[in-house]
Amino acid sequence: MPSPVSVTPKSLEEYRQHVGDAVIAEIEELARPLRGARVLHINSTAFGGGVAELLNSIVPLLHDLGIDAEWQVIDATPEFFNVTKSMHNAMQGMYIPWTNAMADTWREVNRANAEAMTGHYDFVYVHDPQPAGLLYYVRLRDSGGLGAKWIWRCHLDTTEALPEVWDFVRTHVQLYDAAVFTMKEYVRSDLGPQVAIIPPAIDPTSTKNTPLPPNVVREVLQRYEIDPDRPIIAQISRFDPWKDPLGVIDTYRLLKEHRPGLQLLMVASMANDDPEAWSFYERIVRKAGEDYDIHVLTNLNGVGNLEVNTFQTAADVVMQKSLREGFGLVISEALWKGKPFVGSSAGGIPMQLDNGRVGRIANTTAEFADQIGDLLDDREARESLGGAAKEHVRANYLTTRLLADHLRLMNSLSANGSGPKQRTALSTSTDATGGAKGARTNGKRVRSKPVRKT
């Protein structure tokens, strides 16, 4: 059965110093009609990956606003996670042989978890394809769906999803009252529920994102045998084919030809819903060989939020060489620290880089090497990009904006009473920088102050 996840309490007041009084006041106003509401978030893992990070911030803040929020994780087998990793890859465009046996494994885990769900809620958020079948099986025994409005949150870039896998997922998602995507480009034209566009965000109060004293940074680097006095480049993300970790090493080796002191940090969390990560970890280590300036580090080496913060803070340039990327919280994390960044044009990366204004965009290995090399050689360019990057994140990609967007969505669902067969178009639209501009309900814009303003 789904297991509850404990979260550390948070106060909205902690964010005032980062976003200002107007933003805090707006959030409190948006939350007022929802006080006492029962909200359940459910996903596949409590650790590793962006969804868990988002929920660790959002759930306690909902509590602080007087909303009865819970977070649960489904109970699943290793076989299920092998299937859902294939689904994850297929949803992002990779060909996989989708079989009846795989579909049956997915159905069985969703059915068992749905049958074990108890209680009544006002809103249930289901994250990504892994538990997307919960609503279907809940309704087999409770046509009212536990009394809740159900929201499916897709964190993936589905623009080139494998048709047979998308069709399978879509038949279950069609039952939801709303679906949330990171970018409007990810929304499939054949999707029935009302849609909201809500990019993710980072928590400026978390251990991963608070400023660190130089002596702490130095001590952590030395603990991992990283030389703080030589240049460092870093990519921090899961080890999977979409992040192109082998291409990251190729980029480093091109740069190393003319910068013999260069060091590369490749850092990931090994999440329990990502069995493929082990295979890529082994391939990365083999390709790194005996180059001791390549540091391949994970939570199994004791890397936690403090260490990730340290590595991002210490890097001269941070990169993200993704081939597919739904959003990539690590990008905004590095930008928030004022780091010069080079990212690919995949998915939500250009949006975070403001289409090249606050970071460089590259795609091929040679382009990455050229852009990173240019920044390594130009301190003034690094500092200029870093300053603009931090303010871009402050305006668009902090937890407070994310929280406000979801409060708007829940208020809209409460107000219009839409269901899976009564579609109402709601979209928290974004401007060119990704900032929230408000919502559309029944084709009309709901006026509100932009949360991104400070």
Steps between C-alpha positions, in 0.01 A plus 500: 500500500617863459729611781492846661809719470601727787606855418680767700272792594549826311367852539404728213662780697843349422453602134417866557866605485532341156178615329363797693176591676269514197566139401441371853176698529372362170569140602318549830202643311497209253514249787214651701214323314687168523562491875404162639510335158642147493773459237689181416815488286604152388806391302743211467796594722576711807863556406695589188374707211315826463151385604613403848682833536192695396274314742742546788437874464140527380336261749626673817417843356144387434486395865623841606217659302237295682455235231499135610762362261644148488769333291494128429721268296361197321611149595660332200730218393835519317324351197256793504783754507668324207176541308447863599856593409428366154175700501695810605739456208217429256309810613808703405532347155713186538379188324427214737312176426182561704345163590181373662709362785643845572152654494373228738784568746415871500128431542549260787709740709260786435201280583651374827593851615160640403319231695708588807425874483270622778354828618340784311670797338420823324794473259726210401817573302651200320852554368624355170417171324590261783179542706281648223259204517395564860186695414368231265528231769375724781185567299433130457412491871412866560342683207555828683877456494536545878310829466796673334590698193784299343799670335766321296838677509723403206863607549616354166551637151233302314532671161636185333344234721484150356137474375416162651627600845341845491168348390517257792572778751247737343208262552562530876585871506177585314312429823673782690346839567819682401847436364806712576796534265826696517466662156209544259707321233479180705119486494360238266212610278303183578489565876156552654536649850541872552865599488724724711854601403707520819882484481681354803702714739780480756490565873736785598480399867615140450843371598575460132440866420616708799838679480799308640806647674822460295658283770212251479530485121872437525464232767238305301706514180809373678299221658422374148858557382397788273760776471334835588787690336453354150211572257186287531213427263198301617187324385260401776210280390380142485712246318280412204529518121301823475761693700777387261757428775742339254483813286585703810826306531571560131451874556734496798769319301486758221546774759770307683725505193575868562425515874690215669389608848128476422279282724157352420232425760215266402252472784171310529253358747430131449120495540320174574261551207788521247667160452660614175725737695725213610572400143596854407706541815712203392537637146604842633760350732640284220526798266663714768764228538802606702451873455491605865384848405160352411300466821189279471305547822160391634305483823675167556820703548324708763394771258196684633352846462794671670748332269298581187485862615877492546568355154275754329650785701858392426456439127641758265241395239198271537361311201196296402552303178154346491347348189154515663416704808157559648632790708813421704491658846880485518516776239311753710697383804829591336363826358375597847858468621609742228688236301570532127308224325516323164197290411349330199185613321303203636163553666490745788870593492479805267204628702713503815791658313262767367586381148868580544478826694613354836689194373655356185321249277686223315410163354794310353800390702719747312256785571497415869879496510520835320246672726639358823857576393405859420350544847793336673729752328283806570437581866306815415257304281449246778417770753266683263300189420490391863350824626221505241432130556424538870246776442334301220445212740376732774236639263385170351614175660470516879263285708268791571403532133441125478287505814288789372442326167370186671278700733349666191440161341328358807285812536400469135406134537295582808323786323411346166423144608651358183531125462660266250207534258449873551812662366584855604816647357722631774858587426738682728671661206857619497676789341830475313688465827272230642334720763137437590257743338173370644242241409229451241169356616221430249709692246522814716808622678485508878671821601764477769825669586794315340660287768838545337512871583687613808 
